[in-house]
Amino acid sequence: MSDTRRGNSLFGEIRRMARTSGAVGGIAARVAGERYLGLKTDKSAHAEDLKAVLGGLKGPMMKVAQLLSTIPDALPEEYARELSQLQSNAPPMGWPFVRRRMSTELGPAWQSRFSAFGQEAAAAASLGQVHRATLPDGREVACKLQYPDMPSVVEADLRQLRLAMGIYARMDSSIQSDDVYAELSERLREELDYEREAAHMRLYRLMLAGEPEIRVPEPVPELTTKRLLTMTWLDGRAIQSRIDEDPPQEERDAYARVLFRAWYVPFYHYGVIHGDPHLGNYQIRSDLHGINLLDFGTIRVFPPHFVTAVVRLYEAVRDGDDDKAIHAFEAWGFRNLPRETWAVLMKWARFLHEPLIDDRVRPISETQDPQFGRKVAEEVHAGLKKTGGVRPPREFVLMDRSTVGLGSAFLRLRARQNWHRLFEELIAGYDEDALAARQAEALRQAEVPAAG
């Protein structure tokens, strides 16, 4: 195809997306228009309005917007800065919807199964809203009700996302995104199934049973369906509200240690990661002696060899062994790459592992700049573009999201730790066969369904 025809085709796609797509697709159209067609917008003036629009979305596009904010060079810096702050603040559905949903899921006599049920939503989630209730045996529970017609919303949003990513790939092929889209699609569709989320909750209760400072809700199976998740109520408060009170450094550091364990004990001991580590998914316990871990819709189970390669890459960076690092990347599927591409990948690896190999008490980032990681990522992205690009394994989508999200939480806490010793303790005696056995048994006990 000639450059002229290719340009006209892309121009048509951009115009069509701008006319027909929703918020995130519109962002992609605007960015494409600015880069490819020379159209200019006042990004700084527009960014806060953009965040307000997206922050009110129900459904997965709010999550996709958060994810786009972490992908290097996917959006202008002004947009990324605003989108990175998104939390779910969608207005709740009213009592008529609640009655219909509960009746559909539990039958017309559903209220007889509770001694009390709050008519007002206690919290909003990305795909539903939460109501506080009491069971006849006195247990306080949270009932998460899925919003109406969410499967259709998810599919429409995924079509929009595919179009947005397709336009971006036409402009910049340094990171091939087919597997990224496949991973996002599978995880978002899984998130619609609240029975699967209940299984994930059981899995996390098993994996974190030895961590007394971490609490995970317990699902109530007889009151759970694919669109209704009933779980024990955990008293707590938003972690950001406690940060705003400027707690003492010792308290900040204690929360950071617990968050570190909550995310990485499951990964390095069982090959499982919580893929949505924004601040809304953990609370400070009411006794201030730990955290509540919430929202188990986006969970990733990794093959044991993937976890082994993560450990080996850390050891390679720690020991300055580039050959071992290349073997780790090859185990993930990065093969036959030019030497210049390996050099770029190693730059990213050294950046990610820098706090883990520094054996002293320190903040997670010496710069204390939330945008610093993005700036390094942009340099890496530019380097990959020069050397011909890569196809990242699909497992990297949630792994990178978790790493970036958890690092952001540590920055907001202004926590100081010896991250090296925390990590060395975590992986001491690592054995792939032992992880595989633990993973298989935990998945069996929790009755986690197979992916896909």
C-alpha positions in Angstrom: 0.0 0.0 0.0 1.3 3.4 -0.9 2.1 6.0 1.9 -0.7 8.2 0.6 -3.3 5.4 0.7 -2.1 4.2 4.1 -2.3 7.8 5.4 -5.9 8.2 4.0 -6.9 4.9 5.6 -5.5 5.8 9.0 -7.1 9.3 8.7 -10.5 7.6 8.1 -10.1 5.3 11.1 -9.2 8.3 13.3 -12.2 10.3 12.1 -14.5 7.3 12.6 -13.2 6.7 16.2 -13.6 10.3 17.1 -17.3 10.2 16.0 -18.3 6.8 17.3 -16.1 5.7 20.2 -16.4 6.4 23.9 -13.9 8.1 26.2 -10.8 5.9 25.9 -11.2 5.4 22.2 -11.6 9.2 21.9 -8.3 9.7 23.7 -6.6 7.4 21.2 -8.1 9.3 18.4 -7.0 12.7 19.8 -3.4 11.4 20.4 -3.3 9.9 16.9 -4.6 13.1 15.3 -2.0 15.1 17.2 0.9 12.9 16.2 0.0 11.8 12.8 -2.0 14.7 11.4 -0.4 17.6 13.3 -3.7 18.6 15.1 -2.9 20.5 18.3 -4.9 20.5 21.6 -4.5 22.2 24.9 -3.6 19.0 26.8 -3.0 20.7 30.2 -6.4 22.4 30.1 -8.1 19.2 28.9 -6.5 16.7 31.2 -8.6 17.3 34.4 -11.9 17.3 32.5 -10.8 14.0 30.9 -10.1 12.5 34.3 -13.5 13.6 35.5 -15.3 12.0 32.5 -13.4 8.7 32.8 -13.6 8.6 36.6 -17.4 8.5 36.4 -17.4 5.5 34.0 -18.9 2.2 35.1 -17.3 -0.9 33.6 -13.8 -1.8 32.5 -12.9 1.3 30.6 -12.0 3.0 33.8 -9.5 0.2 34.5 -8.2 0.4 30.9 -7.7 4.1 31.3 -5.6 3.4 34.4 -3.6 0.8 32.5 -3.0 3.2 29.6 -1.6 5.7 32.0 1.2 3.3 32.8 2.2 2.3 29.2 5.1 4.4 28.1 4.4 6.9 25.4 0.8 5.6 24.9 -0.6 9.0 26.0 0.7 12.5 26.4 2.3 13.1 29.8 -0.5 15.5 30.9 -3.2 12.8 30.2 -1.2 10.1 31.9 -0.7 12.1 35.0 -4.4 12.7 35.5 -5.5 9.2 34.5 -3.0 7.6 37.0 -5.1 9.1 39.8 -8.4 7.6 38.7 -10.4 5.7 41.3 -13.9 4.3 40.8 -16.4 7.0 41.8 -19.3 6.1 39.6 -22.7 7.1 41.0 -24.6 4.1 42.5 -27.7 2.5 41.1 -30.8 3.1 43.1 -32.9 0.8 45.3 -35.2 -0.4 42.4 -32.1 -1.9 40.6 -30.9 -3.5 43.9 -34.3 -5.2 44.5 -34.4 -6.5 40.9 -30.8 -7.8 41.0 -31.2 -9.5 44.4 -34.5 -11.0 43.4 -33.1 -12.4 40.1 -30.0 -13.9 41.9 -31.6 -15.2 45.1 -35.3 -15.4 44.3 -38.3 -13.2 45.3 -37.9 -14.0 49.0 -34.3 -12.8 49.1 -34.8 -10.4 51.9 -35.7 -13.3 54.3 -32.1 -14.5 54.0 -30.9 -11.3 55.7 -31.8 -9.8 59.0 -30.8 -6.4 57.7 -29.9 -5.0 54.2 -28.7 -1.5 53.6 -30.6 0.3 50.8 -27.8 2.8 50.1 -24.6 1.5 48.4 -21.7 1.5 50.8 -19.0 1.5 48.1 -18.6 1.4 44.3 -16.6 -1.1 42.4 -15.5 -1.1 38.8 -18.3 -3.5 37.6 -20.8 -3.2 40.5 -21.7 -1.7 43.8 -21.4 -2.9 47.4 -24.2 -3.0 50.0 -23.7 -3.8 53.7 -26.0 -6.4 55.2 -26.4 -8.7 58.2 -27.1 -12.4 58.1 -29.6 -14.1 60.5 -26.6 -15.6 62.4 -25.3 -12.1 63.1 -22.5 -12.0 60.6 -21.9 -8.7 58.9 -21.5 -9.1 55.1 -20.8 -7.1 52.0 -23.0 -7.8 48.9 -21.4 -6.8 45.6 -24.0 -6.5 42.9 -23.0 -6.4 39.2 -24.3 -3.4 37.2 -26.9 -4.1 34.5 -25.8 -5.7 31.2 -22.1 -5.7 32.0 -21.2 -8.5 29.6 -22.4 -6.3 26.7 -20.6 -3.3 28.1 -17.4 -5.2 28.4 -17.6 -6.5 24.8 -18.3 -3.1 23.5 -15.4 -1.6 25.4 -13.1 -4.3 24.2 -14.0 -3.6 20.6 -13.2 0.0 21.3 -9.9 -0.9 22.9 -8.9 -3.1 20.0 -9.5 -0.2 17.6 -7.6 2.2 19.8 -4.6 -0.2 20.1 -4.7 -0.9 16.4 -4.4 2.8 15.5 -1.5 3.2 18.0 0.2 0.2 16.5 -0.1 1.7 13.0 1.8 4.8 14.3 4.4 3.0 16.5 5.3 -0.7 16.3 8.1 -0.8 18.9 5.9 -2.8 21.3 3.7 -5.4 19.5 0.4 -5.4 21.4 -1.5 -8.4 20.1 -0.7 -10.5 23.2 -1.4 -7.4 25.4 -4.9 -7.2 24.0 -5.5 -10.9 24.4 -4.4 -10.8 28.1 -6.6 -7.8 28.9 -9.6 -9.3 27.2 -9.3 -12.6 29.1 -8.8 -10.9 32.4 -11.7 -8.5 31.9 -14.1 -11.2 30.9 -13.1 -13.3 33.9 -13.9 -10.3 36.1 -17.5 -10.6 35.2 -17.8 -14.0 37.0 -18.3 -13.4 40.7 -18.2 -17.1 41.4 -14.6 -17.1 40.0 -13.8 -14.0 42.2 -15.1 -16.0 45.2 -12.7 -18.8 44.3 -9.8 -16.2 44.1 -10.8 -15.0 47.5 -10.6 -18.5 48.9 -7.2 -18.8 47.2 -5.8 -15.7 48.8 -7.1 -16.7 52.2 -5.1 -19.9 51.8 -1.9 -18.3 50.5 -1.9 -15.5 53.2 -3.0 -17.7 56.1 0.5 -17.3 57.7 0.4 -13.4 57.4 -1.5 -12.2 60.5 -1.4 -8.6 59.5 -3.3 -9.2 56.3 -7.1 -9.9 56.3 -9.0 -11.2 53.3 -12.8 -11.4 53.2 -14.4 -14.9 53.3 -17.0 -15.6 50.6 -20.5 -16.8 51.5 -21.1 -19.5 48.8 -24.8 -20.0 49.4 -25.4 -16.2 48.7 -23.0 -15.9 45.8 -23.8 -16.2 42.0 -22.1 -15.1 38.8 -23.5 -11.6 39.4 -23.7 -11.4 43.2 -20.8 -11.8 45.5 -21.5 -12.0 49.3 -18.5 -11.9 51.6 -17.7 -11.1 55.2 -17.5 -7.4 56.0 -14.1 -6.1 57.1 -13.9 -2.9 59.1 -11.3 -0.5 57.8 -10.7 2.9 56.2 -9.1 4.1 53.0 -5.4 4.1 53.1 -5.2 7.5 51.4 -7.3 9.0 54.2 -4.7 7.9 56.7 -1.8 9.1 54.5 -3.6 12.5 54.5 -3.3 12.6 58.3 0.5 12.4 58.0 1.1 9.4 60.2 4.5 8.8 61.8 7.3 7.3 59.7 7.2 4.0 61.7 3.5 3.6 60.8 4.1 4.3 57.1 7.0 1.8 57.0 4.8 -0.9 58.7 2.1 -0.5 56.1 4.7 -0.8 53.3 6.1 -4.1 54.8 2.6 -5.5 54.9 1.8 -4.4 51.4 5.0 -5.9 50.2 4.1 -9.3 51.7 0.5 -9.1 50.6 1.5 -8.8 46.9 4.7 -10.9 46.7 4.2 -13.8 49.0 1.5 -15.1 46.7 3.7 -14.5 43.6 7.0 -15.9 44.8 5.5 -18.8 46.8 2.5 -19.7 44.7 2.9 -18.0 41.3 -0.2 -15.9 41.7 -0.5 -12.1 41.6 -3.2 -9.5 42.3 -3.3 -7.5 39.2 -5.1 -4.3 40.4 -2.9 -2.7 43.1 -4.5 0.8 43.2 -5.1 2.4 46.6 -8.8 1.6 46.6 -8.1 -2.1 46.8 -6.6 -2.0 50.3 -7.7 -0.5 53.6 -6.0 0.3 56.9 -7.5 -2.1 59.5 -9.6 -0.3 62.1 -7.0 -1.4 64.8 -4.2 0.2 62.6 -2.2 -3.1 62.9 -2.4 -4.3 59.3 -4.4 -4.1 56.1 -7.5 -5.5 54.4 -6.9 -6.8 50.9 -10.0 -6.3 48.6 -11.3 -7.0 45.1 -10.1 -10.3 43.6 -11.5 -10.0 40.1 -8.2 -9.5 38.3 -6.0 -12.4 39.4 -3.2 -13.9 37.3 -1.9 -17.5 37.8 1.6 -17.8 36.3 3.4 -20.9 35.1 6.2 -21.8 37.6 8.9 -21.3 35.0 7.8 -17.7 34.5 8.4 -17.0 38.3 11.8 -18.8 38.1 12.8 -16.4 35.3 11.8 -13.4 37.5 14.0 -14.7 40.3 16.9 -15.4 37.9 16.7 -11.9 36.4 17.0 -10.4 39.9 20.0 -12.6 40.6 21.6 -11.6 37.3 21.2 -7.9 38.0 22.4 -8.3 41.6 25.4 -10.2 40.5 26.1 -8.3 37.3 25.7 -11.4 35.1 24.4 -10.3 31.7 24.4 -13.9 30.3 22.1 -15.1 33.1 19.8 -12.1 32.5 19.6 -13.0 28.8 18.7 -16.6 29.7 15.9 -15.2 31.9 14.5 -13.1 29.1 14.7 -16.0 26.7 12.7 -18.2 29.2 9.9 -15.6 28.9 10.0 -15.8 25.1 12.4 -13.0 24.1 14.6 -14.7 21.6 16.9 -13.9 18.7 17.0 -10.2 19.5 19.8 -7.9 18.3 22.5 -7.0 20.8 21.2 -3.4 20.9 17.7 -4.6 22.0 19.2 -6.7 24.8 21.0 -3.6 26.0 17.7 -1.7 26.2 16.0 -4.5 28.0 18.8 -4.6 30.5 18.5 -0.9 31.2 14.9 -1.5 32.2 15.8 -4.5 34.3 18.4 -2.5 36.2 15.9 0.3 36.8 13.3 -2.1 38.2 15.7 -3.9 40.5 17.7 -1.0 41.7 16.0 -0.7 45.1 16.1 -4.5 45.5 19.9 -4.7 45.2 20.7 -1.7 47.4 21.3 -3.1 50.8 20.3 -0.2 53.0 17.2 1.5 54.3 15.9 3.9 51.7 12.7 5.0 49.8 11.6 2.9 46.9 12.8 5.8 44.6 15.4 8.3 45.6 13.8 10.9 43.4 10.4 10.8 45.1 9.0 11.7 41.7 5.9 9.6 40.7 6.6 10.3 37.0 10.3 9.2 37.2 9.5 5.6 36.4 7.4 6.7 33.4 10.3 8.8 32.2 12.7 5.9 32.3 10.1 3.7 30.6 9.8 6.3 27.8 13.6 6.2 27.3 13.4 2.4 27.1 10.4 2.6 24.7 12.4 5.0 22.4 15.4 2.6 22.5 13.2 -0.4 21.6 11.7 1.6 18.7 15.2 2.2 17.3 16.2 -1.4 17.6 13.2 -2.9 15.9 10.7 -3.5 18.7 9.7 -6.5 20.8 6.7 -8.6 21.5 6.3 -8.7 25.3 4.8 -12.0 26.7 1.2 -11.6 27.7 2.1 -12.4 31.3 3.9 -9.1 31.5 0.7 -7.0 31.4 -0.4 -7.6 35.0 3.1 -8.2 36.2 4.2 -4.7 35.1 0.9 -3.2 36.3 1.4 -4.6 39.7 5.0 -3.5 39.9 4.2 0.0 38.9 1.1 0.2 41.1 2.8 -1.1 44.2 5.7 1.2 43.6 3.3 4.1 43.4 1.7 3.1 46.7 5.2 3.0 48.4 5.9 6.5 47.0 2.6 7.9 48.4 3.3 6.3 51.7 6.8 7.9 51.7 7.9 4.5 53.1 11.5 3.7 53.9 12.7 0.1 53.9 15.6 -2.2 53.3 13.9 -3.5 50.2 16.9 -5.8 49.5 16.5 -7.7 52.7 12.7 -7.9 52.4 13.2 -9.4 49.0 16.0 -11.8 49.9 14.0 -13.1 52.8 11.0 -13.7 50.4 13.0 -15.7 47.8 15.3 -17.6 50.2 15.4 -21.2 49.2 13.4 -20.7 46.1 12.6 -23.9 44.3 10.4 -24.2 41.2 9.2 -27.7 41.9 8.1 -26.7 45.4 6.3 -23.7 44.0 4.5 -25.8 41.4 3.4 -28.3 44.1 2.1 -25.5 46.4 0.3 -23.8 43.5 -1.4 -27.0 42.4 -2.6 -27.8 45.9 -3.8 -24.2 46.6 -5.8 -24.0 43.3 -7.4 -27.4 44.1 -8.4 -26.5 47.6 -9.8 -23.1 46.5 -11.6 -24.6 43.5 -10.2 -22.0 41.1 -11.6 -22.7 37.6 -9.1 -23.0 34.7 -8.4 -19.8 32.8 -10.0 -19.2 29.4 
